[in-house]
Amino acid sequence: MKTDTLTVDLNMPHKALQVIPQGALRLVCREGSVWITLDHEQRDVVLQPGEVFTTRPQQRAIAYALQASVLRLEPGAQPRLE
């Protein structure tokens, strides 16, 4: 999935798994609750509606829907938890 120049909304049913492509991406929880596991990191992130996390360049992630969710992938810049 090429996501470096476009925005993609992932509709994730409860318990769905989605591999997030590597690259600096803003992950925006639009609905539901999404658990993000980051490649080569011990920490995980749980996003609620309106929360945003930005991955680093060359970092992959896996998203797991804790409930039916919508996760938006946007081109990102600086890694941070807002």
C-alpha atoms as an extended CHARMM CRD file, in Angstrom:
* protein
*
        82  EXT
         1         1  MET       CA              0.0000000000        0.0000000000        0.0000000000  PROA      1               0.0000000000
         2         2  LYS       CA              1.5810000000        3.2980000000       -1.0950000000  PROA      2               0.0000000000
         3         3  THR       CA              0.7750000000        5.8730000000        1.5880000000  PROA      3               0.0000000000
         4         4  ASP       CA              3.4900000000        8.5310000000        1.2820000000  PROA      4               0.0000000000
         5         5  THR       CA              1.3060000000       11.0560000000       -0.5890000000  PROA      5               0.0000000000
         6         6  LEU       CA             -2.2740000000       10.0770000000        0.1460000000  PROA      6               0.0000000000
         7         7  THR       CA             -4.6580000000        9.6630000000        3.0400000000  PROA      7               0.0000000000
         8         8  VAL       CA             -6.2880000000        6.2700000000        3.5940000000  PROA      8               0.0000000000
         9         9  ASP       CA             -9.1030000000        5.3750000000        6.0090000000  PROA      9               0.0000000000
        10        10  LEU       CA             -8.9880000000        1.7640000000        7.1930000000  PROA      10              0.0000000000
        11        11  ASN       CA            -12.3500000000        0.4230000000        8.3560000000  PROA      11              0.0000000000
        12        12  MET       CA            -11.3730000000       -2.2220000000       10.8820000000  PROA      12              0.0000000000
        13        13  PRO       CA            -13.9310000000       -4.6300000000       12.3360000000  PROA      13              0.0000000000
        14        14  HSD       CA            -13.4810000000       -5.7140000000       15.9620000000  PROA      14              0.0000000000
        15        15  LYS       CA            -10.3230000000       -7.8640000000       16.3610000000  PROA      15              0.0000000000
        16        16  ALA       CA             -9.0240000000       -6.9950000000       12.8710000000  PROA      16              0.0000000000
        17        17  LEU       CA             -5.2500000000       -6.8880000000       12.3350000000  PROA      17              0.0000000000
        18        18  GLN       CA             -3.6450000000       -4.5440000000        9.8190000000  PROA      18              0.0000000000
        19        19  VAL       CA              0.0460000000       -4.3240000000        8.9400000000  PROA      19              0.0000000000
        20        20  ILE       CA              0.9690000000       -0.6490000000        8.6260000000  PROA      20              0.0000000000
        21        21  PRO       CA              3.6020000000       -0.0320000000        5.9240000000  PROA      21              0.0000000000
        22        22  GLN       CA              6.9240000000        1.3730000000        7.0300000000  PROA      22              0.0000000000
        23        23  GLY       CA              7.5020000000        5.0860000000        6.7370000000  PROA      23              0.0000000000
        24        24  ALA       CA              6.7130000000        8.2710000000        8.6080000000  PROA      24              0.0000000000
        25        25  LEU       CA              2.9230000000        8.0840000000        8.8480000000  PROA      25              0.0000000000
        26        26  ARG       CA              0.3840000000        9.8410000000       11.0300000000  PROA      26              0.0000000000
        27        27  LEU       CA             -2.0140000000        7.2740000000       12.4680000000  PROA      27              0.0000000000
        28        28  VAL       CA             -5.2790000000        8.9790000000       13.4260000000  PROA      28              0.0000000000
        29        29  CYS       CA             -7.9960000000        7.1010000000       15.3010000000  PROA      29              0.0000000000
        30        30  ARG       CA            -11.2680000000        8.3720000000       13.8260000000  PROA      30              0.0000000000
        31        31  GLU       CA            -13.5840000000        5.8820000000       15.5750000000  PROA      31              0.0000000000
        32        32  GLY       CA            -13.2520000000        3.0430000000       18.0670000000  PROA      32              0.0000000000
        33        33  SER       CA            -10.0160000000        2.0350000000       19.7760000000  PROA      33              0.0000000000
        34        34  VAL       CA             -6.8270000000        0.8010000000       18.0800000000  PROA      34              0.0000000000
        35        35  TRP       CA             -3.7990000000       -0.8670000000       19.6640000000  PROA      35              0.0000000000
        36        36  ILE       CA             -0.5690000000       -0.0640000000       17.7790000000  PROA      36              0.0000000000
        37        37  THR       CA              2.4720000000       -2.3420000000       18.1400000000  PROA      37              0.0000000000
        38        38  LEU       CA              5.7010000000       -0.8260000000       16.8280000000  PROA      38              0.0000000000
        39        39  ASP       CA              8.4670000000       -2.8050000000       15.1120000000  PROA      39              0.0000000000
        40        40  HSD       CA             11.6670000000       -3.0410000000       17.2140000000  PROA      40              0.0000000000
        41        41  GLU       CA             10.1800000000       -1.1870000000       20.2110000000  PROA      41              0.0000000000
        42        42  GLN       CA              9.0190000000       -2.4530000000       23.5800000000  PROA      42              0.0000000000
        43        43  ARG       CA              6.2270000000        0.0910000000       23.8980000000  PROA      43              0.0000000000
        44        44  ASP       CA              2.7630000000       -0.1140000000       22.4300000000  PROA      44              0.0000000000
        45        45  VAL       CA              0.2840000000        2.7100000000       21.8720000000  PROA      45              0.0000000000
        46        46  VAL       CA             -3.4990000000        2.6370000000       22.2440000000  PROA      46              0.0000000000
        47        47  LEU       CA             -5.3470000000        5.3110000000       20.2810000000  PROA      47              0.0000000000
        48        48  GLN       CA             -8.8430000000        6.5440000000       21.1080000000  PROA      48              0.0000000000
        49        49  PRO       CA            -10.9670000000        8.7540000000       18.8020000000  PROA      49              0.0000000000
        50        50  GLY       CA             -9.1180000000       11.9690000000       17.9430000000  PROA      50              0.0000000000
        51        51  GLU       CA             -5.7110000000       10.7340000000       19.1390000000  PROA      51              0.0000000000
        52        52  VAL       CA             -2.7410000000       10.7200000000       16.7680000000  PROA      52              0.0000000000
        53        53  PHE       CA              0.5790000000        8.8790000000       16.6690000000  PROA      53              0.0000000000
        54        54  THR       CA              3.3180000000        9.4110000000       14.0680000000  PROA      54              0.0000000000
        55        55  THR       CA              5.6730000000        6.5850000000       13.1550000000  PROA      55              0.0000000000
        56        56  ARG       CA              9.3130000000        7.1750000000       12.3070000000  PROA      56              0.0000000000
        57        57  PRO       CA             10.7490000000        6.6870000000        8.8140000000  PROA      57              0.0000000000
        58        58  GLN       CA             11.5850000000        3.0020000000        8.2220000000  PROA      58              0.0000000000
        59        59  GLN       CA              9.3550000000        1.9660000000       11.1690000000  PROA      59              0.0000000000
        60        60  ARG       CA              6.6080000000       -0.5880000000       10.6480000000  PROA      60              0.0000000000
        61        61  ALA       CA              3.6300000000       -1.1400000000       12.8890000000  PROA      61              0.0000000000
        62        62  ILE       CA              0.7050000000       -3.4830000000       13.3700000000  PROA      62              0.0000000000
        63        63  ALA       CA             -2.7440000000       -2.1420000000       14.2440000000  PROA      63              0.0000000000
        64        64  TYR       CA             -5.3080000000       -4.2250000000       16.1460000000  PROA      64              0.0000000000
        65        65  ALA       CA             -8.9110000000       -3.0580000000       16.5040000000  PROA      65              0.0000000000
        66        66  LEU       CA             -9.9740000000       -3.3610000000       20.1420000000  PROA      66              0.0000000000
        67        67  GLN       CA            -13.4760000000       -2.6230000000       18.8320000000  PROA      67              0.0000000000
        68        68  ALA       CA            -14.8800000000       -1.6910000000       15.4190000000  PROA      68              0.0000000000
        69        69  SER       CA            -12.6460000000        1.2230000000       14.4100000000  PROA      69              0.0000000000
        70        70  VAL       CA            -11.5870000000        3.5920000000       11.6670000000  PROA      70              0.0000000000
        71        71  LEU       CA             -7.8520000000        4.2990000000       11.4770000000  PROA      71              0.0000000000
        72        72  ARG       CA             -6.6590000000        7.0370000000        9.1360000000  PROA      72              0.0000000000
        73        73  LEU       CA             -3.1620000000        6.8540000000        7.6200000000  PROA      73              0.0000000000
        74        74  GLU       CA             -1.7170000000       10.2040000000        6.5350000000  PROA      74              0.0000000000
        75        75  PRO       CA              1.7360000000       11.2540000000        5.3760000000  PROA      75              0.0000000000
        76        76  GLY       CA              3.6540000000       12.2390000000        8.5190000000  PROA      76              0.0000000000
        77        77  ALA       CA              6.6800000000       14.2460000000        9.5030000000  PROA      77              0.0000000000
        78        78  GLN       CA              7.7680000000       14.3010000000       13.1560000000  PROA      78              0.0000000000
        79        79  PRO       CA              7.2770000000       11.2620000000       15.4410000000  PROA      79              0.0000000000
        80        80  ARG       CA              5.2120000000       12.1090000000       18.5310000000  PROA      80              0.0000000000
        81        81  LEU       CA              2.1760000000       11.2080000000       20.5680000000  PROA      81              0.0000000000
        82        82  GLU       CA             -0.3100000000       14.0860000000       20.6740000000  PROA      82              0.0000000000
